[in-house]
Amino acid sequence: MLETAEWICTRCGSTNRTLVPATASEATDECVTCHTRHALERDPRPVRWRAKPVGKAA
């Protein structure tokens, strides 16, 4: 079963959503506006996830 993970981009502030497995506690996604990759972590709030930018590999 999948559920929605909603997160806010730390670079541009836009709200993003992605589908993740219901049992997942971590995920990665890319902002639809500025294309910054983020590591997502489940938050105690039901839908909202915490986002941290992921550095680009050189």
C-alpha positions in Angstrom: 0.0 0.0 0.0 1.2 3.5 -0.9 0.7 6.8 1.0 1.5 10.4 0.2 4.6 12.0 1.7 4.2 15.8 1.6 7.3 17.9 2.1 8.5 21.5 1.7 11.7 22.3 -0.3 14.4 23.9 1.8 15.7 25.8 -1.2 12.6 27.4 -2.8 9.9 26.7 -0.2 7.5 24.9 -2.6 5.3 22.1 -1.4 6.0 18.7 -3.0 4.3 15.3 -2.8 5.5 11.8 -3.6 4.1 8.3 -3.1 6.0 6.1 -0.7 5.3 2.6 0.8 3.2 2.8 3.9 6.0 1.2 5.9 8.8 3.5 4.7 10.4 5.9 7.2 12.9 7.4 4.7 12.8 8.3 1.0 14.4 10.7 -1.5 12.7 13.0 -4.0 13.4 16.0 -6.2 11.6 19.3 -6.0 9.3 19.8 -8.9 10.1 23.6 -9.0 13.9 23.9 -8.5 15.0 20.3 -8.9 17.0 20.1 -5.7 17.2 16.5 -4.4 16.1 16.0 -0.8 16.3 13.1 1.7 12.9 12.7 3.4 12.3 11.5 6.9 8.9 10.6 8.4 7.5 13.3 10.8 5.1 12.7 13.7 2.5 14.6 11.7 0.4 12.2 9.5 1.4 13.4 6.0 4.2 15.9 6.3 7.8 14.7 6.1 11.0 16.5 7.1 13.3 17.3 4.1 17.0 17.8 4.0 18.9 18.7 0.8 21.2 16.1 -0.6 24.6 17.2 -2.0 25.4 16.4 -5.6 28.0 13.8 -6.3 31.2 15.3 -8.0 
